[in-house]
Structure formats: C-alpha cells, structure tokens
Amino acid sequence: MRLGIVACEALKKELEMIIENDPDVTYREYLDFGLHTYPDQMKKVITEKVNSLERIVDAVFLGYGVCQSLGDLSGNLRVPAVRLECDDCIAALLTPSGYEMERKRCAGTFFVTPFFAEAGLNRMMKELRLDHPKFQRYDKMWFIRRFFDGYSRALYVETGVGDNERHEALARALAEELGLRYEATEGTLSVLREGLARAKQLAKQNGGTSC
C-alpha cells in the first residue's frame, strides 16, 4: 500500500505521532498554516499537491477539515483522497461534538493547540500582516487586542504530543498577553485515526495491499 499524506502543519505533531513507523505511509507533506488566509489559493495548492501524486500513491489522506473552501475539493482531484469530516483542525482534535460544546459554553473562545501555543504572537503578527514595514511605528499589540475584542477565553487543547508542561505554559502566557481567561481541556486523536483508516481502506480499494 502506498498512502500519501498532505496536511496542514497545524496537525503535524499529532499526525506524526499516529503514523510513526507506519510502512503504508510512503509520502507526507505538511503545508503552511498561512494558506488559510487565502482560502481559494489554499484549495488550488492542495489540489495541485494531490494531483502531483498521481501514480505515486494509491490514495491520499488530507489532514484538513472543510476549512472554508475544501467542501467540494474531491471533484478536482485525480487521486482518491479522504478529507477529515469536520470544520477545521480544532474540531479534528476535539471531535465535532466536543468543538460545538465548547463554543456553546463560551462563544468567545480562542482555541490553543500545541501548534498555536508554540506559534504564539509572532505567528499571529505574520497572519495579520503586522510584520509589514508600514506597521513598524505602531504598537502591534493594539491591533492584536482589537482583533480579539470579541474573545474572553483561551482554551488550551492538550493532545499528548511533545512537552505538555511547556505547551501549557506557553498557552497560559499567550492567554495573559491577550487578556483572556485561561482554561484547559483534553483533546483526542480519534478523528485523525479514523480519517487515516478510511484513507487506507481507499488505498486498498485502489490497488494497494497492506504491508
């Protein structure tokens, strides 16, 4: 079996934990999270990446949810592929029902996974384009705090990857910098595992055999 993985870097640590030493995974690539800023471009890049694997893999596991623009992605793909059946990477790590429950509990929640804890404010500034020279003379935190005006809680989602104590400390610090109440919850890798299993089944149906 030749299974390819094309996924968002926001899920890299969790996916690498799941597929460690998996002989069925013969290709994997993690794309920059910044693509989410440009949904149409993200769809184009993912489509090109997957189609470039034609005759190289039997199927592709897409480490993406709907993510604004990927709901109808399959119609453009020349390689059988499985996408996560959820809205985004947060839902993938909390389950869709868990994600909805936390949003109902506090609508103004900023979800912090290990990836976002490590990315911190520097990544936010990049995503908001505050690293542009025209913002050099301004207080960048003013812009960031305005962006988070509607938020009241930072929820750290522990997924069992890497140094959890360090990730939690980074998440706490981020919440403090943003002036948000800090809370934590336990995530799960079950959605990723289920998606990977479906992708393997698809690869098998497409001519691959499990090692």
C-alpha positions as CSV (number, residue, x, y, z in Angstrom):
1,M,0.0,0.0,0.0
2,R,1.2,3.5,-0.9
3,L,-0.5,6.1,1.2
4,G,0.2,9.8,0.8
5,I,-0.5,12.5,3.4
6,V,-1.0,16.1,2.5
7,A,-1.9,18.0,5.7
8,C,-1.8,21.4,7.4
9,E,1.3,22.0,9.6
10,A,-1.1,22.7,12.5
11,L,-1.7,18.9,12.7
12,K,1.9,17.8,12.0
13,K,2.8,16.7,15.6
14,E,-0.4,14.8,16.1
15,L,-0.2,13.0,12.7
16,E,3.5,12.2,13.1
17,M,2.6,10.5,16.4
18,I,0.0,8.4,14.8
19,I,1.9,7.3,11.7
20,E,5.3,6.7,13.4
21,N,7.0,3.7,11.7
22,D,3.9,3.1,9.6
23,P,5.1,1.3,6.4
24,D,1.9,2.2,4.5
25,V,2.7,5.9,4.5
26,T,5.1,6.4,1.6
27,Y,4.8,10.2,1.2
28,R,3.9,13.1,3.5
29,E,4.0,16.8,3.2
30,Y,2.8,19.5,5.6
31,L,1.6,22.8,4.1
32,D,2.0,26.2,5.8
33,F,-0.9,27.2,8.0
34,G,-0.8,30.7,6.4
35,L,-2.6,29.3,3.4
36,H,-5.9,29.5,5.4
37,T,-5.7,33.3,5.0
38,Y,-6.3,32.8,1.3
39,P,-9.0,30.0,1.0
40,D,-9.1,29.9,-2.8
41,Q,-5.3,29.7,-3.0
42,M,-5.3,27.0,-0.4
43,K,-7.7,24.9,-2.4
44,K,-5.6,25.4,-5.5
45,V,-2.3,24.5,-3.8
46,I,-3.8,21.4,-2.2
47,T,-5.4,20.2,-5.5
48,E,-2.0,20.6,-7.2
49,K,-0.2,18.8,-4.5
50,V,-2.6,15.8,-4.5
51,N,-2.7,15.6,-8.3
52,S,1.1,15.6,-8.4
53,L,1.0,12.3,-6.6
54,E,-0.9,10.5,-9.4
55,R,0.7,7.1,-10.0
56,I,3.0,7.7,-7.0
57,V,0.5,6.8,-4.2
58,D,-2.7,4.7,-4.2
59,A,-4.7,7.3,-2.1
60,V,-4.1,10.5,-0.1
61,F,-5.1,11.3,3.4
62,L,-5.9,15.1,3.6
63,G,-5.2,16.5,7.0
64,Y,-7.8,19.2,6.6
65,G,-11.4,19.8,7.5
66,V,-13.7,21.9,5.4
67,C,-11.5,25.0,6.2
68,Q,-13.8,27.4,4.4
69,S,-13.0,26.3,0.8
70,L,-12.5,22.5,0.8
71,G,-16.0,21.2,0.9
72,D,-16.1,20.3,-2.8
73,L,-12.4,19.6,-3.2
74,S,-12.8,15.9,-4.3
75,G,-14.2,16.8,-7.7
76,N,-10.9,18.4,-8.7
77,L,-8.7,15.5,-7.6
78,R,-7.2,12.9,-9.9
79,V,-6.0,10.7,-6.9
80,P,-8.5,9.1,-4.5
81,A,-8.5,11.1,-1.3
82,V,-10.1,11.3,2.2
83,R,-10.6,14.6,3.9
84,L,-11.4,15.0,7.6
85,E,-15.2,15.1,8.3
86,C,-15.1,18.3,10.4
87,D,-14.9,22.0,10.1
88,D,-11.2,22.5,10.9
89,C,-8.2,21.4,12.8
90,I,-9.7,22.3,16.2
91,A,-12.7,20.1,15.5
92,A,-10.3,17.4,14.4
93,L,-8.7,17.5,17.9
94,L,-11.8,17.9,20.0
95,T,-14.3,16.0,17.8
96,P,-17.0,18.0,16.1
97,S,-19.4,17.5,19.0
98,G,-16.7,18.5,21.5
99,Y,-15.9,21.6,19.5
100,E,-19.5,22.6,19.3
101,M,-19.9,22.0,23.1
102,E,-17.0,24.3,23.9
103,R,-18.2,27.0,21.5
104,K,-21.7,26.9,23.2
105,R,-20.0,27.0,26.6
106,C,-18.2,30.2,25.6
107,A,-18.8,31.7,22.2
108,G,-15.7,34.0,22.6
109,T,-13.2,31.1,22.8
110,F,-9.7,31.2,21.2
111,F,-8.6,27.6,20.9
112,V,-4.9,26.9,21.6
113,T,-3.5,23.6,20.4
114,P,0.2,22.7,20.9
115,F,0.9,24.2,17.4
116,F,-0.7,27.5,18.2
117,A,0.9,27.6,21.7
118,E,4.3,27.3,20.0
119,A,3.5,29.7,17.2
120,G,2.5,32.4,19.7
121,L,2.2,36.1,19.0
122,N,4.8,36.2,16.3
123,R,2.8,33.9,14.1
124,M,-0.3,36.0,14.7
125,M,1.5,39.1,13.7
126,K,2.5,37.4,10.5
127,E,-1.0,36.2,9.8
128,L,-2.4,39.7,10.4
129,R,0.4,41.1,8.2
130,L,1.6,43.2,11.1
131,D,5.2,42.3,10.2
132,H,4.8,44.7,7.2
133,P,7.2,47.7,7.4
134,K,4.2,50.1,7.4
135,F,3.3,48.9,10.9
136,Q,6.8,49.3,12.4
137,R,6.0,52.6,14.1
138,Y,2.8,51.3,15.6
139,D,2.0,49.3,18.7
140,K,1.3,45.9,17.2
141,M,-0.3,44.6,20.4
142,W,-3.0,47.3,20.0
143,F,-4.0,45.8,16.7
144,I,-3.9,42.2,18.0
145,R,-6.0,43.1,21.1
146,R,-8.6,44.8,18.8
147,F,-8.7,41.6,16.8
148,F,-9.5,39.7,20.0
149,D,-12.1,42.2,21.2
150,G,-14.9,39.6,21.0
151,Y,-12.9,36.9,22.8
152,S,-13.0,36.2,26.6
153,R,-11.4,32.7,26.9
154,A,-8.3,30.9,25.8
155,L,-8.8,27.2,25.8
156,Y,-5.7,25.0,25.7
157,V,-6.3,21.7,23.9
158,E,-3.9,19.0,25.2
159,T,-3.3,16.4,22.6
160,G,-0.5,14.3,24.1
161,V,2.3,15.5,21.8
162,G,5.7,16.8,22.8
163,D,6.3,18.5,26.1
164,N,2.8,19.2,27.5
165,E,4.1,21.2,30.5
166,R,5.9,23.5,28.1
167,H,2.9,23.8,25.8
168,E,0.6,24.6,28.7
169,A,3.0,27.3,30.0
170,L,3.1,28.8,26.5
171,A,-0.7,28.7,26.3
172,R,-1.0,30.4,29.7
173,A,1.4,33.1,28.7
174,L,-0.4,33.7,25.4
175,A,-3.8,34.0,27.3
176,E,-2.2,36.5,29.6
177,E,-0.8,38.6,26.8
178,L,-4.2,38.7,25.1
179,G,-6.0,39.4,28.3
180,L,-8.1,36.2,28.1
181,R,-9.3,33.8,30.9
182,Y,-7.2,30.6,30.7
183,E,-8.7,27.1,30.7
184,A,-7.6,23.7,29.5
185,T,-9.2,20.6,28.2
186,E,-8.1,17.2,26.9
187,G,-8.2,16.6,23.1
188,T,-8.2,13.4,21.2
189,L,-6.6,11.8,18.2
190,S,-9.6,9.6,17.3
191,V,-10.8,11.8,14.4
192,L,-7.3,11.7,12.8
193,R,-7.1,8.0,13.4
194,E,-10.5,7.4,11.8
195,G,-9.6,9.5,8.8
196,L,-6.3,7.7,8.3
197,A,-8.1,4.3,8.5
198,R,-10.6,5.5,5.8
199,A,-7.7,6.6,3.6
200,K,-6.0,3.3,4.0
201,Q,-9.2,1.5,3.0
202,L,-9.5,3.7,-0.1
203,A,-5.9,2.9,-1.0
204,K,-6.6,-0.8,-0.6
205,Q,-9.6,-0.5,-2.9
206,N,-7.4,1.4,-5.4
207,G,-5.0,-1.5,-5.8
208,G,-2.8,-1.2,-2.7
209,T,-2.2,-4.0,-0.2
210,S,-1.5,-3.5,3.4
211,C,2.1,-4.2,4.4
